[in-house]
Structures are given as C-alpha cells and as structure tokens.
Amino acid sequence: MIHHFFSRQFLVFLVTGGIAALVNFLSRILFNLYWSFSTSVILAYLVGMCTAFILAKLFVFKESAQSIHRSAVIFTLVNMVAAAQTWGISMGLDYYILPELGVADFAPEIAHAAGVLFPVFTSYLGHKRWSFK
C-alpha cells in the first residue's frame, strides 16, 4: 500500500490537494466572519471539496473510466469520511488540546490547518480505489 505514495500521480494529487486545501483554509477565514468556527469549518470543507474534485478529475485521475456522476457521488462519500476527520481534529485541537497547551494565538488557524492536512493519505487511497477507478 505504501508504494502508492511514491508515484507521480500522488505528487500531482498533493499539488492539486494543496490548492484545494488553501481554498478550504482561506474560505474558512471568510466564513468565520459570519458564522461560528464549527459551521465555518464545514462550509469551507465543501468549497474545498468542490475545488478538489475539479482539479483531481482534470489533473490527477484523467484516465478514470467512470462517469462524472458516479465519480462525484463516490468522491462525496470518501470526502464525508475526510470531513469527519477534519472536523474532529479541528474541534479537538481548538477546544481542548491547544488551550491545554496554553496556545491562544492563532489557535483556530492551527487547529484547522492540522485538520485539513490529516486526511491527505486516506483521501488519496479512497479516490484512487473508488472515486476515479
């Protein structure tokens, strides 16, 4: 399984995923001007997920034989798991772990960045095996 992470495809996935993660992260900051941190994390995840799907289809999994509709449905299911990971890590860090460590400056940003980065590997395998097979 680890050999999947030593490929050009995974490198391109990291680049496109990085772009989507940046969109996710920046949109969370904007959403947070109007909504709670928790709601903003979920809304930003949806924006990032749409960005990730388009970039993955165009640049990472171009050879996929599945229809766009089927890929989108499975992509959404894989990302629901990743969203739960992102939300759980973000909330746990922001509300429990970082305050316990005495981290106050930029705590939501640190928590959300860690939450966004965590599902990179699980998402890649899910998309490679199911979303765009």
Residue frames relative to the residue before (quaternion, step in Angstrom):
aa qw qx qy qz dx dy dz
M 1.0000 0.0000 0.0000 0.0000 0.00 0.00 0.00
I 0.6445 0.5488 -0.3406 0.4093 3.60 0.96 -0.74
H 0.5649 0.6188 -0.3853 0.3867 3.61 1.14 -0.52
H 0.5542 0.6155 -0.3866 0.4057 3.62 1.19 -0.46
F 0.6958 0.4917 -0.2654 0.4514 3.55 1.14 -0.65
F 0.6691 0.4334 -0.2950 0.5267 3.59 1.31 0.05
S 0.5057 0.6280 -0.4274 0.4088 3.54 0.77 1.09
R 0.6240 -0.5215 0.4221 0.4006 3.54 -1.29 0.36
Q 0.6167 0.5640 -0.3433 0.4287 3.56 1.03 -0.80
F 0.6658 0.4839 -0.3088 0.4766 3.60 0.94 -0.84
L 0.6173 0.5413 -0.3434 0.4562 3.60 1.03 -0.72
V 0.6614 0.4765 -0.3009 0.4950 3.60 0.95 -0.87
F 0.6066 0.5452 -0.3440 0.4651 3.60 1.07 -0.73
L 0.6488 0.5171 -0.3152 0.4607 3.59 0.98 -0.82
V 0.6588 0.5015 -0.3104 0.4670 3.59 0.96 -0.86
T 0.7019 0.4425 -0.2804 0.4826 3.60 0.78 -0.98
G 0.6357 0.5196 -0.3207 0.4723 3.56 1.07 -0.72
G 0.6161 0.5443 -0.3339 0.4612 3.56 1.10 -0.69
I 0.6338 0.5113 -0.3212 0.4834 3.55 1.02 -0.78
A 0.6671 0.4911 -0.2955 0.4758 3.57 0.92 -0.92
A 0.6360 0.5245 -0.3241 0.4641 3.60 1.03 -0.77
L 0.6356 0.5175 -0.3266 0.4706 3.58 1.02 -0.76
V 0.6272 0.5125 -0.3246 0.4884 3.58 1.01 -0.82
N 0.6296 0.5346 -0.3169 0.4663 3.58 0.98 -0.89
F 0.6998 0.4940 -0.2697 0.4399 3.56 0.74 -1.11
L 0.7054 0.4610 -0.2694 0.4662 3.59 0.82 -0.98
S 0.6526 0.4984 -0.3319 0.4643 3.59 0.99 -0.73
R 0.5827 0.5635 -0.3794 0.4460 3.63 1.11 -0.56
I 0.6332 0.5240 -0.3339 0.4615 3.58 0.98 -0.79
L 0.6649 0.4909 -0.3011 0.4756 3.59 0.96 -0.84
F 0.6565 0.5067 -0.3150 0.4615 3.59 0.89 -0.90
N 0.6411 0.5583 -0.3183 0.4194 3.56 1.05 -0.81
L 0.5337 0.6036 -0.4124 0.4251 3.59 1.24 -0.17
Y 0.7817 0.3283 -0.1396 0.5116 3.57 1.19 -0.63
W 0.7948 0.2303 -0.0992 0.5527 3.59 1.10 -0.68
S 0.6705 -0.4833 0.3766 0.4183 3.56 -1.33 0.17
F 0.6726 -0.4841 0.3732 0.4171 3.55 -1.28 0.34
S 0.6603 0.5265 -0.3065 0.4392 3.58 0.86 -0.95
T 0.6811 0.4675 -0.2784 0.4900 3.59 0.86 -0.96
S 0.6487 0.5358 -0.3121 0.4413 3.57 0.97 -0.86
V 0.6149 0.5421 -0.3450 0.4571 3.60 1.04 -0.75
I 0.6810 0.4819 -0.2900 0.4690 3.60 0.89 -0.90
L 0.6628 0.4956 -0.3140 0.4653 3.62 0.86 -0.89
A 0.6600 0.5005 -0.3058 0.4695 3.58 0.94 -0.86
Y 0.6109 0.5480 -0.3535 0.4490 3.57 1.04 -0.71
L 0.6453 0.5226 -0.3206 0.4557 3.59 0.97 -0.80
V 0.6400 0.5070 -0.3181 0.4817 3.59 0.99 -0.82
G 0.6723 0.4945 -0.2883 0.4694 3.57 0.92 -0.91
M 0.6372 0.5408 -0.3212 0.4453 3.57 1.05 -0.78
C 0.6433 0.5029 -0.3230 0.4784 3.60 0.96 -0.79
T 0.6356 0.5181 -0.3170 0.4766 3.56 1.00 -0.83
A 0.6663 0.5153 -0.2977 0.4494 3.58 0.90 -0.95
F 0.6410 0.5288 -0.3383 0.4416 3.61 0.93 -0.83
I 0.6752 0.4964 -0.2984 0.4568 3.56 0.83 -0.98
L 0.6935 0.4713 -0.2834 0.4654 3.60 0.85 -0.92
A 0.6433 0.5224 -0.3260 0.4550 3.60 1.00 -0.80
K 0.6686 0.4982 -0.2979 0.4647 3.57 0.94 -0.87
L 0.7086 0.4712 -0.2610 0.4558 3.59 0.96 -0.86
F 0.8457 0.2441 -0.0689 0.4695 3.58 0.88 -0.93
V 0.7522 0.4069 -0.2270 0.4659 3.63 1.04 -0.61
F 0.8198 0.1583 -0.0356 0.5492 3.57 0.71 -1.09
K 0.0499 0.8590 -0.5052 0.0663 3.57 0.92 0.98
E 0.7113 0.4867 -0.2542 0.4389 3.57 1.06 -0.77
S 0.3585 0.7605 -0.4845 0.2415 3.60 1.22 0.02
A 0.3379 -0.7580 0.5313 0.1702 3.55 -0.92 0.99
Q 0.5464 0.6305 -0.3956 0.3840 3.59 1.23 -0.26
S 0.5614 -0.5756 0.4665 0.3687 3.53 -1.22 0.47
I 0.6198 -0.5395 0.4089 0.3969 3.57 -1.21 0.48
H 0.6320 0.5427 -0.3381 0.4380 3.58 0.96 -0.82
R 0.6783 0.4768 -0.2927 0.4763 3.60 0.83 -0.97
S 0.6417 0.5195 -0.3215 0.4636 3.58 0.95 -0.87
A 0.6611 0.5174 -0.3101 0.4463 3.59 0.93 -0.87
V 0.6464 0.5148 -0.3223 0.4618 3.59 0.98 -0.83
I 0.6997 0.4499 -0.2762 0.4814 3.58 0.82 -0.98
F 0.5922 0.5629 -0.3515 0.4571 3.59 1.07 -0.75
T 0.6548 0.5101 -0.3030 0.4682 3.57 0.97 -0.88
L 0.6534 0.5092 -0.3185 0.4608 3.60 0.93 -0.83
V 0.6421 0.5047 -0.3202 0.4801 3.60 0.94 -0.88
N 0.7023 0.4726 -0.2674 0.4604 3.56 0.95 -0.87
M 0.5442 0.5791 -0.4158 0.4423 3.60 1.17 -0.31
V 0.6327 0.5040 -0.3202 0.4932 3.57 1.05 -0.76
A 0.6687 0.4907 -0.2951 0.4743 3.58 0.94 -0.91
A 0.6240 0.5349 -0.3426 0.4551 3.61 1.03 -0.72
A 0.6352 0.5147 -0.3270 0.4740 3.58 1.01 -0.80
Q 0.6324 0.5127 -0.3284 0.4789 3.58 1.02 -0.78
T 0.6643 0.5138 -0.2982 0.4537 3.59 0.88 -0.98
W 0.6842 0.4844 -0.2887 0.4625 3.56 0.83 -0.99
G 0.6788 0.5094 -0.2986 0.4366 3.59 0.83 -0.96
I 0.6739 0.4765 -0.2927 0.4829 3.56 0.92 -0.87
S 0.6448 0.5267 -0.3194 0.4526 3.60 0.94 -0.89
M 0.6948 0.4688 -0.2776 0.4694 3.58 0.84 -0.97
G 0.6577 0.5252 -0.3107 0.4417 3.57 0.91 -0.92
L 0.6803 0.4722 -0.2862 0.4819 3.55 0.95 -0.87
D 0.7137 0.4806 -0.2761 0.4283 3.58 0.77 -1.02
Y 0.7878 0.3570 -0.1801 0.4685 3.59 0.86 -0.90
Y 0.8012 0.2934 -0.1454 0.5008 3.60 1.09 -0.54
I 0.7789 0.3949 -0.2183 0.4355 3.56 0.46 -1.20
L 0.7031 0.4616 -0.2909 0.4560 3.62 0.72 -0.97
P 0.6496 0.4874 -0.3472 0.4689 3.67 0.89 -0.71
E 0.6311 0.5359 -0.3279 0.4550 3.58 1.05 -0.77
L 0.6958 0.4442 -0.2580 0.5021 3.58 1.14 -0.67
G 0.5253 -0.6627 0.3914 0.3630 3.57 1.29 -0.04
V 0.4609 0.6662 -0.4543 0.3706 3.58 1.23 0.36
A 0.0144 -0.8135 0.5806 -0.0289 3.57 -0.61 1.14
D 0.6683 0.4937 -0.3021 0.4672 3.57 0.98 -0.81
F 0.8626 0.0089 -0.0619 0.5019 3.53 -0.87 1.08
A 0.2250 0.8109 -0.5150 0.1634 3.62 1.12 0.51
P 0.6703 0.4723 -0.3404 0.4602 3.68 0.81 -0.78
E 0.6500 0.5169 -0.3233 0.4536 3.60 0.99 -0.76
I 0.6483 0.5038 -0.3125 0.4778 3.59 0.97 -0.86
A 0.6692 0.5112 -0.2958 0.4510 3.56 0.89 -0.98
H 0.6938 0.4732 -0.2821 0.4639 3.56 0.86 -0.94
A 0.6245 0.5332 -0.3438 0.4555 3.62 0.97 -0.78
A 0.6578 0.4901 -0.3106 0.4801 3.60 0.93 -0.85
G 0.6534 0.5244 -0.3108 0.4489 3.57 0.99 -0.81
V 0.6619 0.4996 -0.2979 0.4728 3.57 1.04 -0.77
L 0.6923 0.4992 -0.2852 0.4361 3.60 0.96 -0.81
F 0.5862 0.6484 -0.3665 0.3187 3.58 0.98 -0.78
P 0.7807 0.3888 -0.2362 0.4285 3.66 0.65 -0.95
V 0.2908 0.7825 -0.5132 0.1996 3.64 1.18 0.26
F 0.7339 0.4407 -0.2513 0.4518 3.59 0.74 -1.02
T 0.6712 0.4811 -0.3139 0.4685 3.60 0.89 -0.83
S 0.6440 0.5232 -0.3225 0.4556 3.58 1.03 -0.74
Y 0.6303 0.5356 -0.3422 0.4458 3.59 0.93 -0.85
L 0.6834 0.4763 -0.2962 0.4673 3.59 0.81 -0.95
G 0.6520 0.5174 -0.3191 0.4532 3.60 0.95 -0.79
H 0.6885 0.4676 -0.2894 0.4728 3.56 0.92 -0.86
K 0.6467 0.5212 -0.3219 0.4545 3.58 0.97 -0.81
R 0.7482 0.4240 -0.2170 0.4619 3.59 0.89 -0.94
W 0.8267 0.2335 -0.0911 0.5037 3.57 0.99 -0.79
S 0.7210 0.4783 -0.2863 0.4115 3.60 0.65 -1.04
F 0.8291 0.1375 -0.0200 0.5415 3.56 0.87 -0.97
K 0.2608 0.8017 -0.5120 0.1647 3.62 1.03 0.59
